[in-house]
Amino acid sequence: MQKKLEGFEVDSLFYEGKEGLRNSIRNFYQNQLSLFPKAYLERLKQKEQQGAPISVVDKALIDKPVDELHQTARRLIEEALVTPGNRRNSVVDDTLLSDFHVTPDFLDTLVDKSRLLRKEPRLDDFYYEISHDTLLPAVIESRNMRRDKEQADRQKAEYRAQLAEEAKRREAVEAELTATRKQRKMARTVAITSLLTLLVCLGFAIRFIYEYVENARSQLRQAEFYVHHELYDAADHAYKDLSNRPRRCWILNNLEPHKDVDAEYKMIKRFHKAFGVVDSNFIFADSLMLVNNYSFALKHYRLAEDSLQAYRLLNAQFSHDTSKNDWRVDPQLIDSKDDLIDKRIYNANQTLVREFKISQREYESFVEARVWGQALRNLRRMKQLLPAHPSDETDLQNALKILELPSEYVKKELLKCEANLKGL
C-alpha cells in the first residue's frame, strides 16, 4: 500500500476536482441502490434464522423481481425525500410505508446497509431523510434522468399508437377502394348485358346512365369524405381517377352538384400540402425532443402551430357552407391537432425551463467558485436552450424571475465570463 505523505488529507483535489467528487458521489448512490435488494433479502433471511417473525408485506416484497425492489427504493428516495424545491425532505415512517407499500425493514436496510438514508426519532415516530447533503445532487440528477426517460417512453408509446391507428385507417381506405372497384366492374357487366335485346338494351341503358351518374357523384362524395377525414393519399387517388374520366367530369360539372373536378383537385392539393407542413414540423419536433434538443423542438412545434392556423384559415375560406357545418375538413380534427400541439409546446417549454434553470444554477456555482471554464460551458448550454419565439422567451424570463430577457442575460454573462477567462 502506498505510504501517504505527512499532512495528507482527502479533499476535492483527491477526487480530481469537483467533477471527480461529483462522479464518486453519483457512483456511490447508484452502486448502493444496485446492492440494496441483496442487502434487504439478507436482512430478512437473518431475521428468519433468528426465529423473528416476517411480516406479510415483507414476504410479498421478497417474491418480487430484484429490479422492482431496486426501482421501489429509487422512487422512494427520489420522489418522497426531495422537495419540489430540490431540498432534503424529512418524512415520517407511516407516510413512506403507506405511499410505497414497504416495511420498516425495507427502510432500515436503506439506513443500516445502504447508508443512503438517516433515521431520526421524534416524539413517538421515526423520520427518514437522505443521509447527507452531498448525496442530494446525485439523487436529483438520477430523478431527473428517470423522469426524462419515463416521459420519452410515454411519447414513444403515443407515437406507436398513432402509427397503428394510421395503419388501421389505411386498411379501411383500401377496403373501400376495393368495394369501389367491384361496383365499377358490376356497372360494366350490366352495360354489356343490356345489349342483348333492343328493349332490354334501352332499359339497361337508362339504368346504366343513372348508375353512371350516381357512381360519379358517389366517387366525388367519397373523395370529399377522404378530405373531410384528412385521408389525403386516398383523396389524391380518388380525384386523380375522376380527372382521368372526362365523362364523369362533364356530368359533375353540368349536373348536380356542379363541381369542376380539376379545380377541386387543385384545391385539395393545397390542403394536402398545408397538412403536410403541419405534420412534418410536428413529427420533426417530436424527434428533436427525443434527443434533448428542446429549443429547436419548441421552434418546430411553433412552426407546426402557425402552419395549423394557416390550414384552419384555408379550411374556413374554401369550405362549402360553414354556417350549415359543411366543412371540407372536419374542424374537430384540426382542434384535436391544435390541442396536441399546445400540450407538446407546454411540455417542451417546461422541459426547457427546467434545463435552463439547472444550467443557470450550475453556472452560478462555478462563478462563485471562479471555475470560469466550467461556467462558460454552462453558459453555452444556456445559449443553446434559448427559445426562438418571443412569447417562449418571455415565459422563460417569467420562470427565471429576472428583469431582462434571457438572451440579453446570457449575452451579458458570456462577455463577463470570457473577460475573466482572458484575465487568468
C-alpha atoms as one frame of an Amber mdcrd trajectory, in Angstrom:
protein
   0.000   0.000   0.000   1.374   3.454  -0.958   2.513   5.470   2.058   0.746
   8.837   2.456   2.841  11.987   2.913   2.738  13.865   6.174  -0.197  16.317
   6.244  -2.133  14.321   3.600  -5.914  14.775   3.688  -8.759  13.681   1.446
 -10.340  16.687  -0.263 -11.942  17.530  -3.640  -8.492  17.508  -5.322  -8.021
  13.875  -4.256 -11.046  13.074  -6.453  -9.695  15.097  -9.427 -11.604  18.220
  -8.533 -15.324  18.855  -8.003 -16.303  16.917 -11.109 -14.427  13.851  -9.880
 -16.018  14.197  -6.457 -19.459  14.540  -8.052 -18.836  11.385 -10.111 -17.730
   9.491  -6.996 -20.889  10.508  -5.127 -23.049   9.648  -8.150 -21.369   6.225
  -8.436 -21.786   5.644  -4.702 -25.521   6.393  -4.927 -26.056   4.123  -7.947
 -23.924   1.306  -6.524 -25.696   1.364  -3.170 -29.083   1.264  -4.920 -27.924
  -1.707  -7.016 -26.758  -3.575  -3.895 -29.890  -2.743  -1.894 -32.100  -5.728
  -2.969 -29.403  -8.219  -1.925 -28.886  -6.451   1.427 -32.649  -6.399   2.056
 -33.050 -10.116   1.291 -30.069 -10.958   3.519 -31.611  -8.921   6.350 -34.894
 -10.870   6.152 -33.054 -14.181   5.851 -31.081 -13.347   9.008 -34.317 -12.494
  10.857 -35.825 -15.800   9.788 -32.770 -17.718  11.024 -33.060 -15.928  14.366
 -36.686 -17.005  14.638 -38.061 -13.469  14.318 -41.428 -13.148  12.506 -41.508
 -11.748   8.958 -44.452  -9.549   8.014 -46.882 -10.363   5.203 -45.721  -7.251
   3.299 -42.055  -8.325   3.581 -42.963 -11.791   2.231 -44.745 -10.162  -0.715
 -41.763  -7.885  -1.368 -39.150 -10.673  -1.441 -41.233 -12.501  -4.083 -40.869
  -9.524  -6.431 -38.061  -9.270  -9.037 -34.804  -7.666  -7.891 -35.230  -4.841
 -10.395 -38.641  -3.965  -8.955 -37.171  -3.733  -5.432 -34.402  -1.522  -6.814
 -36.908   0.790  -8.544 -39.127   0.983  -5.439 -36.171   2.111  -3.342 -35.122
   4.588  -6.012 -38.599   6.125  -6.325 -38.984   6.332  -2.553 -35.741   8.303
  -2.208 -36.127  10.499  -5.298 -39.841  11.304  -5.068 -40.570  11.407  -1.322
 -37.325  12.608   0.225 -36.632  15.537  -2.141 -38.859  18.620  -2.012 -40.175
  20.375  -5.167 -37.516  22.988  -4.463 -34.798  20.269  -4.598 -34.083  20.198
  -0.874 -33.861  17.277   1.508 -37.240  16.279   2.893 -37.769  14.601   6.249
 -40.759  12.214   6.114 -42.448  10.262   8.884 -42.224   6.472   8.517 -46.031
   5.970   8.348 -46.203   8.089   5.178 -43.411   6.134   3.454 -44.873   2.773
   4.493 -48.317   3.732   3.183 -47.314   5.519  -0.042 -44.750   2.974  -1.257
 -46.149  -0.221   0.356 -42.871  -1.079   2.082 -41.916  -2.131   5.626 -39.692
  -0.848   8.438 -37.102  -3.494   7.500 -37.112  -2.143   3.952 -36.427   1.400
   5.224 -33.882   0.294   7.823 -31.891  -1.553   5.162 -31.547   1.761   3.310
 -30.273   3.232   6.610 -28.024   0.465   8.025 -26.719  -1.340   4.951 -27.032
   1.076   2.032 -26.243   4.207   4.098 -28.490   6.243   1.797 -30.975   7.313
   4.476 -30.797   8.643   8.017 -33.324   7.651  10.690 -34.227  10.117  13.450
 -36.675   9.571  16.348 -39.068  12.444  17.019 -41.756  12.218  19.677 -43.340
   8.777  19.137 -42.387   8.410  15.452 -39.337   7.872  13.277 -38.464  10.277
  10.472 -36.349   9.385   7.462 -34.286  11.636   5.186 -31.354  11.422   2.778
 -28.254  10.645   4.815 -26.203  13.681   3.760 -26.443  16.878   1.691 -23.613
  15.648  -0.543 -25.902  12.880  -1.841 -28.654  15.359  -2.831 -27.232  16.406
  -6.275 -26.767  12.743  -7.253 -30.336  11.934  -6.159 -31.747  14.937  -8.076
 -29.739  14.047 -11.185 -30.910  10.409 -11.023 -34.527  11.534 -10.504 -34.416
  13.931 -13.486 -32.860  11.297 -15.749 -35.533   8.782 -14.721 -38.368  11.256
 -15.282 -36.954  12.232 -18.700 -36.734   8.573 -19.692 -40.285   7.892 -18.486
 -41.573  10.893 -20.458 -39.683   9.790 -23.582 -41.104   6.257 -23.197 -44.627
   7.664 -22.924 -44.137   9.789 -26.048 -42.761   6.800 -27.951 -45.781   4.734
 -26.916 -48.139   7.509 -28.075 -46.312   7.730 -31.383 -46.520   3.955 -31.909
 -50.239   4.093 -31.119 -50.673   6.824 -33.745 -48.824   4.702 -36.298 -51.069
   1.742 -35.501 -54.172   3.924 -35.893 -52.915   5.201 -39.250 -52.365   1.611
 -40.372 -55.971   0.767 -39.469 -57.227   3.808 -41.379 -55.182   2.813 -44.428
 -56.648  -0.684 -44.297 -60.141   0.798 -44.170 -59.370   3.012 -47.164 -58.021
   0.052 -49.140 -61.161  -1.915 -48.341 -63.328   0.972 -49.574 -61.263   1.247
 -52.758 -61.745  -2.488 -53.361 -65.501  -2.069 -52.925 -65.492   0.835 -55.415
 -63.650  -1.277 -57.988 -66.215  -4.038 -57.573 -69.022  -1.534 -58.165 -67.423
  -0.315 -61.390 -66.951  -3.887 -62.576 -70.607  -4.626 -61.898 -71.671  -1.487
 -63.852 -69.676  -2.602 -66.901 -71.238  -6.067 -66.695 -74.719  -4.537 -66.633
 -73.892  -2.359 -69.673 -72.710  -5.370 -71.737 -75.715  -7.478 -70.809 -78.114
  -4.662 -71.822 -77.053  -5.065 -75.469 -78.817  -8.458 -75.820 -82.113  -7.009
 -76.912 -83.319  -3.598 -78.007 -85.880  -3.244 -75.282 -83.605  -4.680 -72.664
 -80.802  -2.512 -74.079 -82.967   0.585 -73.761 -83.972  -0.285 -70.212 -80.468
  -1.138 -69.164 -79.104   1.914 -70.955 -81.325   4.145 -68.882 -80.357   2.204
 -65.812 -76.686   2.372 -66.707 -76.782   6.128 -67.291 -78.471   6.630 -63.962
 -75.956   4.436 -62.154 -73.075   6.054 -64.009 -74.161   9.478 -62.829 -74.693
   8.168 -59.315 -71.297   6.446 -59.347 -69.654   9.690 -60.454 -71.421  11.534
 -57.656 -70.599   8.729 -55.228 -66.949   8.815 -56.247 -66.881  12.585 -55.726
 -68.590  12.195 -52.355 -66.059   9.512 -51.463 -63.189  11.827 -52.414 -64.741
  14.607 -50.316 -65.139  12.113 -47.437 -61.411  11.366 -47.568 -60.619  15.077
 -47.483 -63.065  15.619 -44.614 -61.194  12.987 -42.581 -57.700  14.135 -43.724
 -57.037  10.935 -45.703 -55.220  12.891 -48.373 -53.421   9.999 -50.063 -56.762
   8.296 -50.693 -58.320  11.632 -51.730 -55.497  12.246 -54.195 -56.093   8.825
 -55.748 -59.872   9.456 -55.970 -59.568  12.917 -57.566 -56.875  11.738 -59.984
 -59.114   8.836 -61.031 -62.010  11.264 -61.582 -59.795  13.664 -63.583 -58.881
  10.800 -65.924 -62.576  10.196 -66.644 -63.772  13.122 -68.801 -67.374  11.852
 -68.963 -67.722  11.803 -65.204 -66.078  15.222 -65.017 -68.606  16.537 -67.563
 -71.512  15.030 -65.578 -70.308  16.503 -62.291 -69.715  19.900 -63.892 -73.052
  20.155 -65.715 -75.377  18.271 -63.366 -75.732  18.389 -59.623 -73.556  19.124
 -57.713 -71.951  21.329 -60.477 -68.353  20.719 -59.461 -65.276  21.367 -61.609
 -63.212  18.278 -60.764 -59.893  19.729 -61.977 -60.381  22.907 -59.938 -61.398
  20.821 -56.924 -58.318  18.624 -57.346 -56.015  21.671 -57.409 -57.692  22.959
 -54.267 -57.257  19.627 -52.462 -53.557  19.632 -53.343 -53.289  22.935 -51.455
 -54.985  21.341 -48.454 -52.687  18.308 -48.698 -49.597  20.499 -48.844 -50.731
  22.607 -45.864 -51.479  19.454 -43.870 -48.055  18.036 -44.770 -46.301  21.150
 -43.455 -48.088  20.816 -40.113 -47.394  17.087 -39.838 -43.728  17.263 -40.863
 -42.952  20.044 -38.362 -44.792  18.189 -35.601 -43.028  14.867 -36.224 -39.635
  16.576 -36.575 -40.205  18.429 -33.280 -41.050  15.123 -31.551 -37.791  13.622
 -32.824 -35.850  16.654 -31.531 -37.395  16.217 -28.075 -36.167  12.611 -28.006
 -32.569  13.822 -28.498 -32.938  16.624 -25.892 -32.795  19.458 -28.472 -35.539
  21.359 -26.654 -35.054  24.821 -28.211 -35.291  23.598 -31.800 -38.127  21.236
 -30.872 -40.067  24.196 -29.442 -39.311  26.190 -32.605 -40.769  23.460 -34.833
 -43.782  22.999 -32.556 -44.401  26.728 -33.049 -43.990  26.294 -36.818 -46.497
  23.454 -36.657 -48.845  25.726 -34.674 -48.534  28.553 -37.257 -48.960  26.098
 -40.146 -52.060  24.682 -38.460 -53.579  28.172 -38.267 -52.917  28.654 -41.999
 -54.500  25.246 -42.588 -57.511  26.248 -40.484 -57.923  29.520 -42.451 -57.708
  27.589 -45.707 -60.480  25.304 -44.460 -62.650  28.274 -43.476 -62.015  30.081
 -46.767 -62.757  27.205 -49.129 -65.383  25.184 -47.268 -68.824  24.979 -48.872
 -71.116  26.457 -46.246 -69.698  26.736 -42.737 -72.991  28.099 -41.388 -74.522
  24.676 -42.119 -71.451  22.873 -40.765 -70.473  21.878 -44.321 -66.667  21.877
 -43.948 -64.116  20.467 -46.337 -62.080  19.199 -43.368 -63.662  18.191 -40.074
 -62.796  21.112 -37.736 -62.708  18.708 -34.785 -59.655  17.027 -36.318 -57.955
  20.422 -36.585 -58.954  21.284 -33.000 -57.627  17.936 -31.790 -54.324  18.540
 -33.556 -54.243  22.059 -32.099 -54.751  20.673 -28.573 -51.991  18.111 -29.120
 -49.568  20.787 -30.357 -50.464  23.007 -27.368 -49.642  20.147 -24.994 -46.361
  19.489 -26.782 -45.470  23.210 -26.606 -46.281  23.271 -22.899 -44.196  20.158
 -22.195 -41.291  21.441 -24.296 -41.484  24.816 -22.537 -41.471  23.199 -19.088
 -38.542  20.944 -20.003 -36.602  23.862 -21.486 -37.190  25.996 -18.376 -36.090
  23.163 -16.122 -32.911  22.518 -18.113 -32.153  26.252 -18.283 -32.559  26.578
 -14.509 -30.243  23.621 -13.902 -27.563  25.111 -16.175 -28.053  28.533 -14.567
 -27.640  27.117 -11.048 -24.519  25.247 -12.088 -23.193  28.357 -13.809 -23.705
  30.457 -10.689 -21.964  27.767  -8.601 -18.968  27.765 -10.933 -18.851  31.574
 -10.956 -18.856  31.580  -7.172 -16.007  29.027  -7.229 -14.307  31.067 -10.019
 -14.118  27.973 -12.242 -14.593  30.015 -15.417 -14.112  27.192 -17.925 -16.984
  25.185 -16.446 -19.025  28.365 -16.100 -18.514  29.129 -19.813 -19.592  25.578
 -20.715 -22.854  26.029 -18.798 -23.440  29.449 -20.423 -23.089  27.883 -23.862
 -25.614  25.236 -22.873 -27.956  28.042 -21.718 -27.446  29.794 -25.067 -28.433
  26.582 -26.884 -31.599  26.439 -24.784 -32.737  29.986 -25.659 -36.115  29.761
 -27.451 -36.609  31.467 -30.807 -40.246  32.502 -30.323 -40.694  35.818 -28.401
 -43.525  34.507 -26.240 -41.463  31.459 -25.262 -38.573  33.697 -24.259 -40.989
  35.811 -22.211 -42.260  32.642 -20.481 -38.653  31.684 -19.715 -37.990  35.176
 -18.330 -41.040  34.933 -16.063 -39.995  31.464 -14.875 -36.493  32.734 -14.065
 -37.935  35.878 -12.406 -35.360  38.174 -13.994 -35.858  41.733 -15.242 -34.083
  41.282 -18.590 -34.672  38.903 -21.466 -32.812  35.577 -21.071 -30.960  36.212
 -24.363 -29.661  39.544 -23.031 -28.771  37.915 -19.722 -26.799  35.116 -21.432
 -25.068  37.591 -23.762 -24.030  39.769 -20.830 -22.816  36.801 -18.776 -20.848
  35.409 -21.745 -18.929  38.687 -22.051 -18.266  38.651 -18.313 -17.119  35.006
 -18.315 -14.873  35.422 -21.387 -13.294  38.508 -19.820 -12.472  36.537 -16.673
 -11.005  33.706 -18.721  -8.737  36.135 -20.593  -7.621  37.624 -17.296  -6.437
  34.270 -15.938
